[in-house]
């Protein structure tokens, strides 16, 4: 059974640009969550999607957005990039139950110069 | 504001001995607690969880203890093995959602 797949794995952007990250969940999983990991703040919740609807949202500015498609694949977008957006962005999927037992991908490492 | 806190960022333990990781939380609305393990260059992997209606959950070498009155949980690994060397994250969620609040992690090194 294939795991959670995130693309791209690494990317470098400059301030002011925008970026789109993609996540393919485990087959059959309908919930996709996104987390940002930085050395200073640790793992922080961005948002969760279930059946194409945003079910939960973290405390991030509106520059961070996401969506989920009918096949459960998800994308997140960050516009007007800032240096502080440099982080590992992790996607996680689950069947949809709300137990917090998530399956994480390997992450997309974003560097903003 | 960090709602889940893990002190003692790193821990070294001899193979075969017990590893004890501690975690404190501040939000009394949390009712589900989890531990994740993370190896370098990999995403976190779910390890074990406990519901707030329990005070102990055991899975093989891993046991999680919950003290609700103290808002404290701990993870015991017995016996520790070299493959357990990883970063361990404590996480918590409220009822009915997957919005996890994570601690900053504990680096565990098991010495053969």
HADDOCK unambig.tbl for C-alpha pairs under 7 A between the chains (distance, minus, plus):
assign (segid A and resid 42 and name CA) (segid B and resid 104 and name CA) 5.04 0.50 0.50
assign (segid A and resid 43 and name CA) (segid B and resid 102 and name CA) 5.91 0.50 0.50
assign (segid A and resid 44 and name CA) (segid B and resid 101 and name CA) 6.91 0.50 0.50
assign (segid A and resid 45 and name CA) (segid B and resid 99 and name CA) 6.47 0.50 0.50
assign (segid A and resid 45 and name CA) (segid B and resid 100 and name CA) 6.61 0.50 0.50
assign (segid A and resid 56 and name CA) (segid B and resid 99 and name CA) 6.89 0.50 0.50
assign (segid A and resid 98 and name CA) (segid B and resid 96 and name CA) 4.90 0.50 0.50
assign (segid A and resid 98 and name CA) (segid B and resid 97 and name CA) 4.49 0.50 0.50
assign (segid A and resid 98 and name CA) (segid B and resid 98 and name CA) 5.10 0.50 0.50
assign (segid A and resid 99 and name CA) (segid B and resid 96 and name CA) 6.96 0.50 0.50
assign (segid A and resid 99 and name CA) (segid B and resid 97 and name CA) 6.78 0.50 0.50
assign (segid A and resid 99 and name CA) (segid B and resid 98 and name CA) 6.27 0.50 0.50
assign (segid A and resid 100 and name CA) (segid B and resid 93 and name CA) 6.71 0.50 0.50
assign (segid A and resid 100 and name CA) (segid B and resid 98 and name CA) 4.57 0.50 0.50
assign (segid A and resid 100 and name CA) (segid B and resid 100 and name CA) 6.58 0.50 0.50
assign (segid A and resid 101 and name CA) (segid B and resid 46 and name CA) 6.33 0.50 0.50
assign (segid A and resid 102 and name CA) (segid B and resid 46 and name CA) 6.69 0.50 0.50
assign (segid A and resid 103 and name CA) (segid B and resid 45 and name CA) 6.62 0.50 0.50
assign (segid A and resid 104 and name CA) (segid B and resid 43 and name CA) 5.24 0.50 0.50
assign (segid A and resid 104 and name CA) (segid B and resid 44 and name CA) 5.93 0.50 0.50
assign (segid A and resid 104 and name CA) (segid B and resid 45 and name CA) 6.72 0.50 0.50
assign (segid A and resid 105 and name CA) (segid B and resid 43 and name CA) 5.27 0.50 0.50
assign (segid A and resid 106 and name CA) (segid B and resid 41 and name CA) 6.69 0.50 0.50
assign (segid A and resid 106 and name CA) (segid B and resid 42 and name CA) 4.75 0.50 0.50
assign (segid A and resid 106 and name CA) (segid B and resid 43 and name CA) 4.33 0.50 0.50
assign (segid A and resid 107 and name CA) (segid B and resid 43 and name CA) 6.49 0.50 0.50
